[in-house]
Amino acid sequence: MRIKTTLILCFFTISFLQAQHLDLPKNITPKDRIAFALYTVHENTVKLTAQFHPIKNFEPFEATLEIQKNGKWVEKAKTAIQYPGYTAHFRLENWDDTKEAKYRVVHNNKAFYDGIIRKNPIYKDNFILAALTCNSIYPKHGGDIPKTDIVENLKKLQPDLLFFSGDQVYDHSQHYLYWLKFGRDFGEIIRNTPTICIVDDHDVGQGNIWGNGGIKSKDRRGVNGGYYMPVEYVKEVERAQTSHLPDPYDATPIAQGIGVYYTDLNWGGISFAILEDRKFKSGPGRVFKHKGKAIDAIFDPTVDTKKFDNPEAKLLGDRQLKFLEDWTTDWENAEMKTVLSQTVFAMVNNYTGKHDREIIADFDTNGWPQTGRNKALSVIRKSFSPMIGGDQHLATFVKHGVDDWGDAGYSFVTPAIANYWMRWWDPKKPGANRDKKAPYYTGDFLDGFQNKITVKAVANPSSEEIKQGGKLSTRVAGFGVITYNKPNRTITFDCWGRNIDITNPKSKQYKGWPITISQFDNFNPKKAFFLPKLEVSKENQVVTVRKSSSKEVISSVRIKGKKYQPKVLEEGIYDIEIGEGKNQKQFFKILASQKNRKKLKIKI
C-alpha cells in the first residue's frame, strides 16, 4: 500500500511538472521504462547505473546488462532495481578496455536501452574533458531552456570524458523527477561517453550545505552544518548520481549512515581525484558566532575576516586529505593528474544577484576555512594537478597561493549550464602584477578571507546581458573544455558560451580564454630551492621527492623526457625516488639550495 501510494503521488507530480513545461513524457509505456544510463571504466572495471521511470503494477524489479559479441547480445549481469529512485547498478570486472563495445540494458524483455562503452583512449595524444555545472531550472523565470546547443557541440567535440560538477538538479524536494529531466537533456551524449557526476547543495535539497560529517541539520539554511532532508532522500540522490563512479577510497559511511564516493578515476592516461568538498566541511555556525548569530556571509567591509579561521575547522576532512596524499604518488598508467571538486578553493566573487551589494566573505566558498583550504592546496600541488569545479555561476581561472602568490596550482571554474543567479568578480582596486593590457580584475589579490589568489580570467556578466534577463542562456552561461596534450604536457582550458557552434572559426570564447599552461606550472613557486638536476637513462619516469626527516611527500610527478630538476619550498635535506616498482632507485639525504648546479645520473 505504501509503494502504491508513492507511485500515485509520483504520477501526479509528473503531471504537475508537465504543466510547468518540463517536457517529461506523458505516457510511459513498458518499452520506455529505461530513462537513461551513466557509466565509467576504471582499472578494467565497468560500473553502470541505469535510471528507470517508475515501475508499474507487477513489472519485475530487476534488469539485465548485455554486451554485443559477434553480432549477438550476451547477458553479462543481472541486478535488482533499487527503490526509492528506481536505479539498477551493474558491475563488470576483468573488462578489456582496449576495445569498444556496444551495451544494452534490458527490462522485462520489453524495454531496451543501448549505448557504447568506449575503449581506453590511452594512446591518444590529446585527451578531452568536457566540464559542466549548475543545470538551473527556474520555471517561473523561463528557466527550462533547451540544452540541445550544448549537446550538439559535445557531439561534435566527442570528449573522452564528461564531468558534471554538481547542481544537476535544482528542485529541493523532488530530486527524482528533475533527475529524469536531466537525463532527457543529456542522455544522448552520456549514454556513449564515460561520465563523472558529483552532487552539490541543490542536488540534496539545500541552497548551501556544510555537510559536517553527515550530521542532521535542523533547517534548510544549514549554517550549523549537516543535511536537512531525510537521510533516505540523500542516499537516493547519491545512489542515482554517483554509484557508477569507481569504488570509494574508503567506503566507511559518515553520520546517519550516509555513504561517501570520493575516489579516483584513471582514464586515457589522466588520473582524476574526485572530491566531496561539501561532505566533511564544518558548519560555520558551529565554529563561531558573529555578533551572537550563526552566519553564512559577511557584508561589512570593516570586519577582519581572518578571525573566522579556526585550525580545527574542516574543509576536506582528514579522510579525504589522506586519500589525496596516497593518490599523489600513484602514477600507474598515468601521465598527468587533475583534481575535480564542487567548487573553487578561494572566494572569487564579490557581488551577487543584481550587483547591488558587495559581499565581503562568502562561507559557502572553499576560501573558508582558511587553514583547511591551505591544507588542501598544499597537498594538491604535490601532484602538479590543476583543479576543475563549478557551483559559482561565474567562470574563473585562478592561480592559488598558500604562503606566497602563485605557489600552488591553477583552478578553472566553468560557467553554469543555465544562469539565473549571477555573480561578479569586480574588485575596487586593480590587481597587482597583472599582465600588460590585462583587465583590472586580473592580477594578485587577497580574496574575502585574505587568501592569496592570482586571477587570470573571469567571465563577468555585462550590463547588456543583465538587461536581456529572461533567457538564462544569455547570462554568461556555457561549459568548459579541457584538452590535455600528453606529449607536450600542456593543458588548454576553453570557456564557451551558449547558442554558438564551437566548430565555427568565427565563434569566440569568453574574454580571457583559451588559456594554455604547462603541467609543471601547477607547482612552480617563485621562491624555490633546487635539488640536483636529474639525468635519467629512461624517459618519462616518476620522480618523488620526500623530506628526509619526516618522509613527507613534497612532490611527485611523471617527468617529461630524461632531465628534470626538482623544486622544493624550503632549504633542507631530501630523499629522491626515481622509477616505479622493482626498478625504483632511491637517493637519500640530498641537499636543496638556491643555486644548485649539481647533477645526478640515474640508470633505470
Sequence and secondary structure as in RCSB ss.txt:
>XXXX:A:sequence
MRIKTTLILCFFTISFLQAQHLDLPKNITPKDRIAFALYTVHENTVKLTAQFHPIKNFEPFEATLEIQKNGKWVE
KAKTAIQYPGYTAHFRLENWDDTKEAKYRVVHNNKAFYDGIIRKNPIYKDNFILAALTCNSIYPKHGGDIPKTDI
VENLKKLQPDLLFFSGDQVYDHSQHYLYWLKFGRDFGEIIRNTPTICIVDDHDVGQGNIWGNGGIKSKDRRGVNG
GYYMPVEYVKEVERAQTSHLPDPYDATPIAQGIGVYYTDLNWGGISFAILEDRKFKSGPGRVFKHKGKAIDAIFD
PTVDTKKFDNPEAKLLGDRQLKFLEDWTTDWENAEMKTVLSQTVFAMVNNYTGKHDREIIADFDTNGWPQTGRNK
ALSVIRKSFSPMIGGDQHLATFVKHGVDDWGDAGYSFVTPAIANYWMRWWDPKKPGANRDKKAPYYTGDFLDGFQ
NKITVKAVANPSSEEIKQGGKLSTRVAGFGVITYNKPNRTITFDCWGRNIDITNPKSKQYKGWPITISQFDNFNP
KKAFFLPKLEVSKENQVVTVRKSSSKEVISSVRIKGKKYQPKVLEEGIYDIEIGEGKNQKQFFKILASQKNRKKL
KIKI
>XXXX:A:secstr
 HHHHHHHHHHHHHHHHHHTT    S   GGG EEEEEEEEETTEEEEEEEE    TT  SEEEEEEEETTEEEE
EEEEEEETTTTEEEEEE S  TTS EEEEEEETTTEEEEEEE    TT SEEEEEEEEEE   GGGT     HHH
HHHHHHH  SEEEE S S   SS HHHHHHHHHHHHHHHHTTS EEE   TGGGT SS   GGG B SSTT TT 
SB S HHHHHHHHHHHHTTS   SS    GGG     EEEEETTEEEEE  TTTS   HHHH  BTTB  SEE  
TTS GGGG  TT  SSHHHHHHHHHHHHT  TT SEEEEE SS SS    EETTT SB SEETTSTT SHHHHHH
HHHHHGGGT  EEE  SSS EEEEEESSSTTSS EEEE  EEE SS EE   SS  BT  TT  TT EEEE TT 
 EEEEEEE    HHHHHH S GGGSS  EEEEEEETTTTEEEEEEE SSS TTSTT   STT  EEEEGGGGG  
SS EE  EEEESSSS EEEEEETTT  EEEEEE SSSEE  EESSSEEEEEEESSGGG EEEEEEEEBSS   EE
EE  
